[in-house]
């Protein structure tokens, strides 16, 4: 398994398009099933100023991640 953020970084795509890419390729993907192809994660993170935020990520199965990368449907 990998995470959406790790896959996106591996693909070396523009960081400013991450949210749109996740929505199109994971959340709104009619071929993806939550808790089967991916699991939604909420990660506690800290801002540079010391504030606390919850960051969302997705843990992807290897099969799903491989198919997303090979499909060339990313942004």
C-alpha positions in Angstrom: 0.0 0.0 0.0 1.0 3.6 -0.6 -0.6 6.9 0.1 -2.1 9.3 -2.4 0.5 12.0 -1.4 3.4 9.6 -2.0 2.0 8.5 -5.4 1.4 12.1 -6.4 5.0 13.1 -5.4 6.3 10.1 -7.3 4.5 11.3 -10.4 6.2 14.7 -10.0 3.0 16.6 -10.7 2.3 20.2 -9.8 1.6 20.4 -6.1 -1.1 23.0 -6.6 -3.3 20.5 -8.4 -3.2 17.8 -5.7 -6.7 18.4 -4.3 -8.3 18.3 -7.8 -6.3 15.2 -8.7 -7.5 13.4 -5.5 -11.1 14.3 -6.1 -11.0 13.2 -9.8 -8.9 10.1 -9.4 -9.9 8.7 -6.0 -12.9 10.3 -4.3 -15.2 10.7 -7.4 -13.7 7.8 -9.3 -16.7 5.5 -10.2 -14.3 2.5 -10.4 -12.9 3.1 -6.8 -14.5 1.7 -3.7 -13.7 3.3 -0.3 -12.4 0.7 2.2 -11.6 -1.6 -0.7 -9.4 0.3 -3.1 -8.5 3.1 -0.7 -8.9 4.2 2.9 -9.4 7.8 3.9 -6.9 8.9 6.6 -7.0 12.0 8.8 -3.5 13.0 10.0 -2.8 15.5 12.7 -0.2 18.0 11.4 1.4 21.1 12.6 1.6 24.4 10.7 4.9 26.3 10.4 3.6 28.7 13.1 2.8 25.8 15.5 -0.9 25.6 14.8 -2.7 22.3 14.6 -4.5 21.1 11.5 -6.0 17.8 10.3 -4.6 16.8 7.0 -6.5 14.3 4.8 -4.7 11.6 2.8 -5.7 8.3 1.3 -4.1 4.9 1.7 -4.2 3.2 -1.7 -3.9 -0.5 -2.4 -1.0 -1.4 -4.7 -3.4 -2.6 -7.4 -5.4 0.6 -7.4 -2.3 2.8 -7.3 -0.8 0.9 -10.2 -4.0 1.2 -12.3 -4.3 5.0 -11.5 -0.7 5.6 -12.6 -1.0 3.4 -15.8 -4.3 4.9 -16.8 -2.7 8.3 -17.5 -6.0 10.0 -16.4 -4.2 12.2 -13.9 -4.2 16.0 -14.2 
